[in-house]
Amino acid sequence: MSEANAHAFLEHVRRRPPLQKCIAALKGRSALRDLVTIAAQEGFEFSEEDYRAAIVTCSQGELSPESLDQLTRDMGMTP
């Protein structure tokens, strides 16, 4: 599992509108877990933490890991 795989998955999703729709439909506390499962089915192994780190990196540091954690809690994506 790695942050690099999460970055690769993000790029993979950008090129696949049907996959974008599938991911956009994820809701609630299990959304991030479900996203990681979908990624694995697409051949990209990474953890929820790896995905969070990739998002922070993609935002060029504008989101701190703490801010991202708060955001996912507010969205009901974490317990």
MARVO-642452 format. One record per residue: residue number from 1; x, y, z of N, C-alpha, C in turn. Coordinates in nm, 3 decimals. Layout:
N
<atom><seq>NUM</seq><n_c1>X</n_c1><n_c2>Y</n_c2><n_c3>Z</n_c3><ca_c1>X</ca_c1><ca_c2>Y</ca_c2><ca_c3>Z</ca_c3><c_c1>X</c_c1><c_c2>Y</c_c2><c_c3>Z</c_c3></atom>
...
This chain:
79
<atom><seq>1</seq><n_c1>0.085</n_c1><n_c2>-0.117</n_c2><n_c3>0.000</n_c3><ca_c1>0.000</ca_c1><ca_c2>0.000</ca_c2><ca_c3>0.000</ca_c3><c_c1>0.089</c_c1><c_c2>0.123</c_c2><c_c3>0.000</c_c3></atom>
<atom><seq>2</seq><n_c1>0.042</n_c1><n_c2>0.225</n_c2><n_c3>-0.072</n_c3><ca_c1>0.126</ca_c1><ca_c2>0.344</ca_c2><ca_c3>-0.075</ca_c3><c_c1>0.049</c_c1><c_c2>0.467</c_c2><c_c3>-0.122</c_c3></atom>
<atom><seq>3</seq><n_c1>0.105</n_c1><n_c2>0.580</n_c2><n_c3>-0.085</n_c3><ca_c1>0.051</ca_c1><ca_c2>0.707</ca_c2><ca_c3>-0.132</ca_c3><c_c1>0.064</c_c1><c_c2>0.716</c_c2><c_c3>-0.285</c_c3></atom>
<atom><seq>4</seq><n_c1>0.173</n_c1><n_c2>0.660</n_c2><n_c3>-0.339</n_c3><ca_c1>0.192</ca_c1><ca_c2>0.662</ca_c2><ca_c3>-0.484</ca_c3><c_c1>0.078</c_c1><c_c2>0.590</c_c2><c_c3>-0.556</c_c3></atom>
<atom><seq>5</seq><n_c1>0.033</n_c1><n_c2>0.479</n_c2><n_c3>-0.501</n_c3><ca_c1>-0.080</ca_c1><ca_c2>0.407</ca_c2><ca_c3>-0.560</ca_c3><c_c1>-0.208</c_c1><c_c2>0.491</c_c2><c_c3>-0.554</c_c3></atom>
<atom><seq>6</seq><n_c1>-0.225</n_c1><n_c2>0.566</n_c2><n_c3>-0.446</n_c3><ca_c1>-0.342</ca_c1><ca_c2>0.654</ca_c2><ca_c3>-0.434</ca_c3><c_c1>-0.336</c_c1><c_c2>0.763</c_c2><c_c3>-0.540</c_c3></atom>
<atom><seq>7</seq><n_c1>-0.218</n_c1><n_c2>0.819</n_c2><n_c3>-0.562</n_c3><ca_c1>-0.203</ca_c1><ca_c2>0.920</ca_c2><ca_c3>-0.669</ca_c3><c_c1>-0.234</c_c1><c_c2>0.859</c_c2><c_c3>-0.805</c_c3></atom>
<atom><seq>8</seq><n_c1>-0.184</n_c1><n_c2>0.741</n_c2><n_c3>-0.830</n_c3><ca_c1>-0.210</ca_c1><ca_c2>0.673</ca_c2><ca_c3>-0.957</ca_c3><c_c1>-0.359</c_c1><c_c2>0.647</c_c2><c_c3>-0.975</c_c3></atom>
<atom><seq>9</seq><n_c1>-0.426</n_c1><n_c2>0.610</n_c2><n_c3>-0.868</n_c3><ca_c1>-0.571</ca_c1><ca_c2>0.586</ca_c2><ca_c3>-0.874</ca_c3><c_c1>-0.644</c_c1><c_c2>0.716</c_c2><c_c3>-0.907</c_c3></atom>
<atom><seq>10</seq><n_c1>-0.605</n_c1><n_c2>0.826</n_c2><n_c3>-0.845</n_c3><ca_c1>-0.668</ca_c1><ca_c2>0.955</ca_c2><ca_c3>-0.875</ca_c3><c_c1>-0.656</c_c1><c_c2>0.988</c_c2><c_c3>-1.023</c_c3></atom>
<atom><seq>11</seq><n_c1>-0.539</n_c1><n_c2>0.964</n_c2><n_c3>-1.080</n_c3><ca_c1>-0.519</ca_c1><ca_c2>0.987</ca_c2><ca_c3>-1.223</ca_c3><c_c1>-0.606</c_c1><c_c2>0.891</c_c2><c_c3>-1.307</c_c3></atom>
<atom><seq>12</seq><n_c1>-0.613</n_c1><n_c2>0.768</n_c2><n_c3>-1.264</n_c3><ca_c1>-0.696</ca_c1><ca_c2>0.666</ca_c2><ca_c3>-1.330</ca_c3><c_c1>-0.842</c_c1><c_c2>0.711</c_c2><c_c3>-1.334</c_c3></atom>
<atom><seq>13</seq><n_c1>-0.891</n_c1><n_c2>0.762</n_c2><n_c3>-1.223</n_c3><ca_c1>-1.030</ca_c1><ca_c2>0.806</ca_c2><ca_c3>-1.213</ca_c3><c_c1>-1.057</c_c1><c_c2>0.925</c_c2><c_c3>-1.304</c_c3></atom>
<atom><seq>14</seq><n_c1>-0.961</n_c1><n_c2>1.015</n_c2><n_c3>-1.315</n_c3><ca_c1>-0.978</ca_c1><ca_c2>1.134</ca_c2><ca_c3>-1.400</ca_c3><c_c1>-1.007</c_c1><c_c2>1.097</c_c2><c_c3>-1.545</c_c3></atom>
<atom><seq>15</seq><n_c1>-0.962</n_c1><n_c2>0.981</n_c2><n_c3>-1.587</n_c3><ca_c1>-0.980</ca_c1><ca_c2>0.938</ca_c2><ca_c3>-1.727</ca_c3><c_c1>-1.100</c_c1><c_c2>0.847</c_c2><c_c3>-1.746</c_c3></atom>
<atom><seq>16</seq><n_c1>-1.178</n_c1><n_c2>0.824</n_c2><n_c3>-1.642</n_c3><ca_c1>-1.289</ca_c1><ca_c2>0.729</ca_c2><ca_c3>-1.651</ca_c3><c_c1>-1.418</c_c1><c_c2>0.786</c_c2><c_c3>-1.590</c_c3></atom>
<atom><seq>17</seq><n_c1>-1.498</n_c1><n_c2>0.854</n_c2><n_c3>-1.672</n_c3><ca_c1>-1.623</ca_c1><ca_c2>0.913</ca_c2><ca_c3>-1.622</ca_c3><c_c1>-1.715</c_c1><c_c2>0.814</c_c2><c_c3>-1.550</c_c3></atom>
<atom><seq>18</seq><n_c1>-1.733</n_c1><n_c2>0.690</n_c2><n_c3>-1.598</n_c3><ca_c1>-1.821</ca_c1><ca_c2>0.599</ca_c2><ca_c3>-1.524</ca_c3><c_c1>-1.771</c_c1><c_c2>0.572</c_c2><c_c3>-1.381</c_c3></atom>
<atom><seq>19</seq><n_c1>-1.640</n_c1><n_c2>0.563</n_c2><n_c3>-1.367</n_c3><ca_c1>-1.582</ca_c1><ca_c2>0.542</ca_c2><ca_c3>-1.235</ca_c3><c_c1>-1.601</c_c1><c_c2>0.667</c_c2><c_c3>-1.149</c_c3></atom>
<atom><seq>20</seq><n_c1>-1.592</n_c1><n_c2>0.783</n_c2><n_c3>-1.209</n_c3><ca_c1>-1.617</ca_c1><ca_c2>0.908</ca_c2><ca_c3>-1.137</ca_c3><c_c1>-1.758</c_c1><c_c2>0.910</c_c2><c_c3>-1.080</c_c3></atom>
<atom><seq>21</seq><n_c1>-1.855</n_c1><n_c2>0.867</n_c2><n_c3>-1.160</n_c3><ca_c1>-1.994</ca_c1><ca_c2>0.863</ca_c2><ca_c3>-1.114</ca_c3><c_c1>-2.011</c_c1><c_c2>0.766</c_c2><c_c3>-0.999</c_c3></atom>
<atom><seq>22</seq><n_c1>-1.946</n_c1><n_c2>0.653</n_c2><n_c3>-1.008</n_c3><ca_c1>-1.953</ca_c1><ca_c2>0.552</ca_c2><ca_c3>-0.903</ca_c3><c_c1>-1.898</c_c1><c_c2>0.609</c_c2><c_c3>-0.772</c_c3></atom>
<atom><seq>23</seq><n_c1>-1.786</n_c1><n_c2>0.675</n_c2><n_c3>-0.780</n_c3><ca_c1>-1.723</ca_c1><ca_c2>0.731</ca_c2><ca_c3>-0.660</ca_c3><c_c1>-1.805</c_c1><c_c2>0.848</c_c2><c_c3>-0.606</c_c3></atom>
<atom><seq>24</seq><n_c1>-1.860</n_c1><n_c2>0.928</n_c2><n_c3>-0.695</n_c3><ca_c1>-1.941</ca_c1><ca_c2>1.042</ca_c2><ca_c3>-0.651</ca_c3><c_c1>-2.065</c_c1><c_c2>0.997</c_c2><c_c3>-0.574</c_c3></atom>
<atom><seq>25</seq><n_c1>-2.109</n_c1><n_c2>0.876</n_c2><n_c3>-0.598</n_c3><ca_c1>-2.228</ca_c1><ca_c2>0.824</ca_c2><ca_c3>-0.530</ca_c3><c_c1>-2.198</c_c1><c_c2>0.772</c_c2><c_c3>-0.390</c_c3></atom>
<atom><seq>26</seq><n_c1>-2.072</n_c1><n_c2>0.762</n_c2><n_c3>-0.353</n_c3><ca_c1>-2.037</ca_c1><ca_c2>0.712</ca_c2><ca_c3>-0.219</ca_c3><c_c1>-2.078</c_c1><c_c2>0.814</c_c2><c_c3>-0.115</c_c3></atom>
<atom><seq>27</seq><n_c1>-2.142</n_c1><n_c2>0.767</n_c2><n_c3>-0.010</n_c3><ca_c1>-2.191</ca_c1><ca_c2>0.856</ca_c2><ca_c3>0.095</ca_c3><c_c1>-2.170</c_c1><c_c2>0.792</c_c2><c_c3>0.232</c_c3></atom>
<atom><seq>28</seq><n_c1>-2.170</n_c1><n_c2>0.875</n_c2><n_c3>0.331</n_c3><ca_c1>-2.172</ca_c1><ca_c2>0.828</ca_c2><ca_c3>0.469</ca_c3><c_c1>-2.038</c_c1><c_c2>0.783</c_c2><c_c3>0.523</c_c3></atom>
<atom><seq>29</seq><n_c1>-2.046</n_c1><n_c2>0.720</n_c2><n_c3>0.638</n_c3><ca_c1>-1.928</ca_c1><ca_c2>0.679</ca_c2><ca_c3>0.712</ca_c3><c_c1>-1.841</c_c1><c_c2>0.578</c_c2><c_c3>0.638</c_c3></atom>
<atom><seq>30</seq><n_c1>-1.900</n_c1><n_c2>0.501</n_c2><n_c3>0.552</n_c3><ca_c1>-1.823</ca_c1><ca_c2>0.398</ca_c2><ca_c3>0.482</ca_c3><c_c1>-1.767</c_c1><c_c2>0.446</c_c2><c_c3>0.348</c_c3></atom>
<atom><seq>31</seq><n_c1>-1.786</n_c1><n_c2>0.571</n_c2><n_c3>0.313</n_c3><ca_c1>-1.747</ca_c1><ca_c2>0.620</ca_c2><ca_c3>0.180</ca_c3><c_c1>-1.598</c_c1><c_c2>0.602</c_c2><c_c3>0.152</c_c3></atom>
<atom><seq>32</seq><n_c1>-1.514</n_c1><n_c2>0.638</n_c2><n_c3>0.245</n_c3><ca_c1>-1.371</ca_c1><ca_c2>0.627</ca_c2><ca_c3>0.221</ca_c3><c_c1>-1.328</c_c1><c_c2>0.481</c_c2><c_c3>0.214</c_c3></atom>
<atom><seq>33</seq><n_c1>-1.384</n_c1><n_c2>0.400</n_c2><n_c3>0.302</n_c3><ca_c1>-1.355</ca_c1><ca_c2>0.255</ca_c2><ca_c3>0.297</ca_c3><c_c1>-1.401</c_c1><c_c2>0.197</c_c2><c_c3>0.165</c_c3></atom>
<atom><seq>34</seq><n_c1>-1.518</n_c1><n_c2>0.237</n_c2><n_c3>0.119</n_c3><ca_c1>-1.571</ca_c1><ca_c2>0.188</ca_c2><ca_c3>-0.008</ca_c3><c_c1>-1.484</c_c1><c_c2>0.235</c_c2><c_c3>-0.125</c_c3></atom>
<atom><seq>35</seq><n_c1>-1.434</n_c1><n_c2>0.357</n_c2><n_c3>-0.118</n_c3><ca_c1>-1.345</ca_c1><ca_c2>0.408</ca_c2><ca_c3>-0.222</ca_c3><c_c1>-1.219</c_c1><c_c2>0.323</c_c2><c_c3>-0.229</c_c3></atom>
<atom><seq>36</seq><n_c1>-1.161</n_c1><n_c2>0.290</n_c2><n_c3>-0.115</n_c3><ca_c1>-1.040</ca_c1><ca_c2>0.206</ca_c2><ca_c3>-0.112</ca_c3><c_c1>-1.070</c_c1><c_c2>0.068</c_c2><c_c3>-0.171</c_c3></atom>
<atom><seq>37</seq><n_c1>-1.189</n_c1><n_c2>0.016</n_c2><n_c3>-0.145</n_c3><ca_c1>-1.229</ca_c1><ca_c2>-0.114</ca_c2><ca_c3>-0.201</ca_c3><c_c1>-1.243</c_c1><c_c2>-0.105</c_c2><c_c3>-0.353</c_c3></atom>
<atom><seq>38</seq><n_c1>-1.305</n_c1><n_c2>0.000</n_c2><n_c3>-0.402</n_c3><ca_c1>-1.319</ca_c1><ca_c2>0.019</ca_c2><ca_c3>-0.546</ca_c3><c_c1>-1.180</c_c1><c_c2>0.030</c_c2><c_c3>-0.610</c_c3></atom>
<atom><seq>39</seq><n_c1>-1.093</n_c1><n_c2>0.105</n_c2><n_c3>-0.546</n_c3><ca_c1>-0.957</ca_c1><ca_c2>0.120</ca_c2><ca_c3>-0.598</ca_c3><c_c1>-0.888</c_c1><c_c2>-0.015</c_c2><c_c3>-0.609</c_c3></atom>
<atom><seq>40</seq><n_c1>-0.903</n_c1><n_c2>-0.099</n_c2><n_c3>-0.507</n_c3><ca_c1>-0.842</ca_c1><ca_c2>-0.231</ca_c2><ca_c3>-0.509</ca_c3><c_c1>-0.897</c_c1><c_c2>-0.315</c_c2><c_c3>-0.624</c_c3></atom>
<atom><seq>41</seq><n_c1>-1.026</n_c1><n_c2>-0.304</n_c2><n_c3>-0.649</n_c3><ca_c1>-1.087</ca_c1><ca_c2>-0.376</ca_c2><ca_c3>-0.760</ca_c3><c_c1>-1.033</c_c1><c_c2>-0.329</c_c2><c_c3>-0.894</c_c3></atom>
<atom><seq>42</seq><n_c1>-0.988</n_c1><n_c2>-0.204</n_c2><n_c3>-0.898</n_c3><ca_c1>-0.930</ca_c1><ca_c2>-0.146</ca_c2><ca_c3>-1.020</ca_c3><c_c1>-0.779</c_c1><c_c2>-0.171</c_c2><c_c3>-1.029</c_c3></atom>
<atom><seq>43</seq><n_c1>-0.723</n_c1><n_c2>-0.237</n_c2><n_c3>-0.925</n_c3><ca_c1>-0.581</ca_c1><ca_c2>-0.271</ca_c2><ca_c3>-0.926</ca_c3><c_c1>-0.490</c_c1><c_c2>-0.176</c_c2><c_c3>-0.851</c_c3></atom>
<atom><seq>44</seq><n_c1>-0.546</n_c1><n_c2>-0.090</n_c2><n_c3>-0.768</n_c3><ca_c1>-0.469</ca_c1><ca_c2>0.009</ca_c2><ca_c3>-0.693</ca_c3><c_c1>-0.484</c_c1><c_c2>-0.016</c_c2><c_c3>-0.543</c_c3></atom>
<atom><seq>45</seq><n_c1>-0.381</n_c1><n_c2>-0.068</n_c2><n_c3>-0.481</n_c3><ca_c1>-0.384</ca_c1><ca_c2>-0.100</ca_c2><ca_c3>-0.338</ca_c3><c_c1>-0.326</c_c1><c_c2>0.016</c_c2><c_c3>-0.257</c_c3></atom>
<atom><seq>46</seq><n_c1>-0.407</n_c1><n_c2>0.069</n_c2><n_c3>-0.164</n_c3><ca_c1>-0.360</ca_c1><ca_c2>0.171</ca_c2><ca_c3>-0.071</ca_c3><c_c1>-0.458</c_c1><c_c2>0.178</c_c2><c_c3>0.046</c_c3></atom>
<atom><seq>47</seq><n_c1>-0.412</n_c1><n_c2>0.240</n_c2><n_c3>0.153</n_c3><ca_c1>-0.495</ca_c1><ca_c2>0.252</ca_c2><ca_c3>0.273</ca_c3><c_c1>-0.571</c_c1><c_c2>0.384</c_c2><c_c3>0.272</c_c3></atom>
<atom><seq>48</seq><n_c1>-0.665</n_c1><n_c2>0.397</n_c2><n_c3>0.364</n_c3><ca_c1>-0.736</ca_c1><ca_c2>0.524</ca_c2><ca_c3>0.379</ca_c3><c_c1>-0.637</c_c1><c_c2>0.635</c_c2><c_c3>0.411</c_c3></atom>
<atom><seq>49</seq><n_c1>-0.538</n_c1><n_c2>0.606</n_c2><n_c3>0.494</n_c3><ca_c1>-0.437</ca_c1><ca_c2>0.706</ca_c2><ca_c3>0.530</ca_c3><c_c1>-0.356</c_c1><c_c2>0.747</c_c2><c_c3>0.408</c_c3></atom>
<atom><seq>50</seq><n_c1>-0.322</n_c1><n_c2>0.650</n_c2><n_c3>0.322</n_c3><ca_c1>-0.250</ca_c1><ca_c2>0.681</ca_c2><ca_c3>0.198</ca_c3><c_c1>-0.333</c_c1><c_c2>0.775</c_c2><c_c3>0.111</c_c3></atom>
<atom><seq>51</seq><n_c1>-0.462</n_c1><n_c2>0.748</n_c2><n_c3>0.103</n_c3><ca_c1>-0.550</ca_c1><ca_c2>0.832</ca_c2><ca_c3>0.021</ca_c3><c_c1>-0.556</c_c1><c_c2>0.973</c_c2><c_c3>0.076</c_c3></atom>
<atom><seq>52</seq><n_c1>-0.571</n_c1><n_c2>0.985</n_c2><n_c3>0.208</n_c3><ca_c1>-0.573</ca_c1><ca_c2>1.118</ca_c2><ca_c3>0.269</ca_c3><c_c1>-0.444</c_c1><c_c2>1.194</c_c2><c_c3>0.238</c_c3></atom>
<atom><seq>53</seq><n_c1>-0.332</n_c1><n_c2>1.126</n_c2><n_c3>0.251</n_c3><ca_c1>-0.202</ca_c1><ca_c2>1.189</ca_c2><ca_c3>0.224</ca_c3><c_c1>-0.194</c_c1><c_c2>1.233</c_c2><c_c3>0.077</c_c3></atom>
<atom><seq>54</seq><n_c1>-0.245</n_c1><n_c2>1.152</n_c2><n_c3>-0.013</n_c3><ca_c1>-0.244</ca_c1><ca_c2>1.187</ca_c2><ca_c3>-0.155</ca_c3><c_c1>-0.328</c_c1><c_c2>1.311</c_c2><c_c3>-0.182</c_c3></atom>
<atom><seq>55</seq><n_c1>-0.441</n_c1><n_c2>1.321</n_c2><n_c3>-0.116</n_c3><ca_c1>-0.528</ca_c1><ca_c2>1.438</ca_c2><ca_c3>-0.133</ca_c3><c_c1>-0.459</c_c1><c_c2>1.563</c_c2><c_c3>-0.082</c_c3></atom>
<atom><seq>56</seq><n_c1>-0.393</n_c1><n_c2>1.553</n_c2><n_c3>0.032</n_c3><ca_c1>-0.320</ca_c1><ca_c2>1.668</ca_c2><ca_c3>0.086</ca_c3><c_c1>-0.210</c_c1><c_c2>1.711</c_c2><c_c3>-0.011</c_c3></atom>
<atom><seq>57</seq><n_c1>-0.138</n_c1><n_c2>1.614</n_c2><n_c3>-0.065</n_c3><ca_c1>-0.032</ca_c1><ca_c2>1.644</ca_c2><ca_c3>-0.161</ca_c3><c_c1>-0.090</c_c1><c_c2>1.709</c_c2><c_c3>-0.286</c_c3></atom>
<atom><seq>58</seq><n_c1>-0.201</n_c1><n_c2>1.656</n_c2><n_c3>-0.335</n_c3><ca_c1>-0.264</ca_c1><ca_c2>1.712</ca_c2><ca_c3>-0.456</ca_c3><c_c1>-0.314</c_c1><c_c2>1.854</c_c2><c_c3>-0.434</c_c3></atom>
<atom><seq>59</seq><n_c1>-0.348</n_c1><n_c2>1.886</n_c2><n_c3>-0.311</n_c3><ca_c1>-0.396</ca_c1><ca_c2>2.021</ca_c2><ca_c3>-0.281</ca_c3><c_c1>-0.280</c_c1><c_c2>2.116</c_c2><c_c3>-0.257</c_c3></atom>
<atom><seq>60</seq><n_c1>-0.158</n_c1><n_c2>2.067</n_c2><n_c3>-0.282</n_c3><ca_c1>-0.035</ca_c1><ca_c2>2.145</ca_c2><ca_c3>-0.268</ca_c3><c_c1>-0.022</c_c1><c_c2>2.200</c_c2><c_c3>-0.127</c_c3></atom>
<atom><seq>61</seq><n_c1>-0.060</n_c1><n_c2>2.117</n_c2><n_c3>-0.032</n_c3><ca_c1>-0.043</ca_c1><ca_c2>2.152</ca_c2><ca_c3>0.108</ca_c3><c_c1>-0.147</c_c1><c_c2>2.247</c_c2><c_c3>0.163</c_c3></atom>
<atom><seq>62</seq><n_c1>-0.248</n_c1><n_c2>2.281</n_c2><n_c3>0.083</n_c3><ca_c1>-0.349</ca_c1><ca_c2>2.372</ca_c2><ca_c3>0.132</ca_c3><c_c1>-0.437</c_c1><c_c2>2.310</c_c2><c_c3>0.238</c_c3></atom>
<atom><seq>63</seq><n_c1>-0.447</n_c1><n_c2>2.179</n_c2><n_c3>0.238</n_c3><ca_c1>-0.520</ca_c1><ca_c2>2.108</ca_c2><ca_c3>0.342</ca_c3><c_c1>-0.419</c_c1><c_c2>2.037</c_c2><c_c3>0.432</c_c3></atom>
<atom><seq>64</seq><n_c1>-0.426</n_c1><n_c2>2.063</n_c2><n_c3>0.558</n_c3><ca_c1>-0.341</ca_c1><ca_c2>1.989</ca_c2><ca_c3>0.651</ca_c3><c_c1>-0.407</c_c1><c_c2>1.854</c_c2><c_c3>0.676</c_c3></atom>
<atom><seq>65</seq><n_c1>-0.331</n_c1><n_c2>1.755</n_c2><n_c3>0.720</n_c3><ca_c1>-0.393</ca_c1><ca_c2>1.627</ca_c2><ca_c3>0.752</ca_c3><c_c1>-0.504</c_c1><c_c2>1.642</c_c2><c_c3>0.856</c_c3></atom>
<atom><seq>66</seq><n_c1>-0.485</n_c1><n_c2>1.733</n_c2><n_c3>0.950</n_c3><ca_c1>-0.587</ca_c1><ca_c2>1.756</ca_c2><ca_c3>1.053</ca_c3><c_c1>-0.714</c_c1><c_c2>1.815</c_c2><c_c3>0.991</c_c3></atom>
<atom><seq>67</seq><n_c1>-0.697</n_c1><n_c2>1.909</n_c2><n_c3>0.898</n_c3><ca_c1>-0.813</ca_c1><ca_c2>1.969</ca_c2><ca_c3>0.831</ca_c3><c_c1>-0.889</c_c1><c_c2>1.865</c_c2><c_c3>0.750</c_c3></atom>
<atom><seq>68</seq><n_c1>-0.815</n_c1><n_c2>1.779</n_c2><n_c3>0.683</n_c3><ca_c1>-0.878</ca_c1><ca_c2>1.674</ca_c2><ca_c3>0.604</ca_c3><c_c1>-0.953</c_c1><c_c2>1.576</c_c2><c_c3>0.694</c_c3></atom>
<atom><seq>69</seq><n_c1>-0.893</n_c1><n_c2>1.541</n_c2><n_c3>0.808</n_c3><ca_c1>-0.962</ca_c1><ca_c2>1.453</ca_c2><ca_c3>0.902</ca_c3><c_c1>-1.092</c_c1><c_c2>1.516</c_c2><c_c3>0.950</c_c3></atom>
<atom><seq>70</seq><n_c1>-1.087</n_c1><n_c2>1.645</n_c2><n_c3>0.981</n_c3><ca_c1>-1.207</ca_c1><ca_c2>1.715</ca_c2><ca_c3>1.026</ca_c3><c_c1>-1.312</c_c1><c_c2>1.716</c_c2><c_c3>0.916</c_c3></atom>
<atom><seq>71</seq><n_c1>-1.269</n_c1><n_c2>1.742</n_c2><n_c3>0.793</n_c3><ca_c1>-1.361</ca_c1><ca_c2>1.743</ca_c2><ca_c3>0.679</ca_c3><c_c1>-1.427</c_c1><c_c2>1.608</c_c2><c_c3>0.662</c_c3></atom>
<atom><seq>72</seq><n_c1>-1.351</n_c1><n_c2>1.500</n_c2><n_c3>0.668</n_c3><ca_c1>-1.411</ca_c1><ca_c2>1.368</ca_c2><ca_c3>0.650</ca_c3><c_c1>-1.505</c_c1><c_c2>1.335</c_c2><c_c3>0.765</c_c3></atom>
<atom><seq>73</seq><n_c1>-1.472</n_c1><n_c2>1.379</n_c2><n_c3>0.886</n_c3><ca_c1>-1.565</ca_c1><ca_c2>1.360</ca_c2><ca_c3>0.999</ca_c3><c_c1>-1.694</c_c1><c_c2>1.438</c_c2><c_c3>0.975</c_c3></atom>
<atom><seq>74</seq><n_c1>-1.680</n_c1><n_c2>1.564</n_c2><n_c3>0.934</n_c3><ca_c1>-1.798</ca_c1><ca_c2>1.648</ca_c2><ca_c3>0.909</ca_c3><c_c1>-1.888</c_c1><c_c2>1.590</c_c2><c_c3>0.801</c_c3></atom>
<atom><seq>75</seq><n_c1>-1.827</n_c1><n_c2>1.521</n_c2><n_c3>0.705</n_c3><ca_c1>-1.903</ca_c1><ca_c2>1.460</ca_c2><ca_c3>0.595</ca_c3><c_c1>-1.959</c_c1><c_c2>1.324</c_c2><c_c3>0.633</c_c3></atom>
<atom><seq>76</seq><n_c1>-1.928</n_c1><n_c2>1.279</n_c2><n_c3>0.755</n_c3><ca_c1>-1.976</ca_c1><ca_c2>1.148</ca_c2><ca_c3>0.798</ca_c3><c_c1>-1.901</c_c1><c_c2>1.034</c_c2><c_c3>0.737</c_c3></atom>
<atom><seq>77</seq><n_c1>-1.777</n_c1><n_c2>1.060</n_c2><n_c3>0.695</n_c3><ca_c1>-1.698</ca_c1><ca_c2>0.956</ca_c2><ca_c3>0.628</ca_c3><c_c1>-1.608</c_c1><c_c2>0.880</c_c2><c_c3>0.724</c_c3></atom>
<atom><seq>78</seq><n_c1>-1.599</n_c1><n_c2>0.921</n_c2><n_c3>0.849</n_c3><ca_c1>-1.520</ca_c1><ca_c2>0.849</ca_c2><ca_c3>0.948</ca_c3><c_c1>-1.602</c_c1><c_c2>0.832</c_c2><c_c3>1.074</c_c3></atom>
<atom><seq>79</seq><n_c1>-1.574</n_c1><n_c2>0.729</n_c2><n_c3>1.149</n_c3><ca_c1>-1.652</ca_c1><ca_c2>0.705</ca_c2><ca_c3>1.271</ca_c3><c_c1>-1.627</c_c1><c_c2>0.810</c_c2><c_c3>1.377</c_c3></atom>
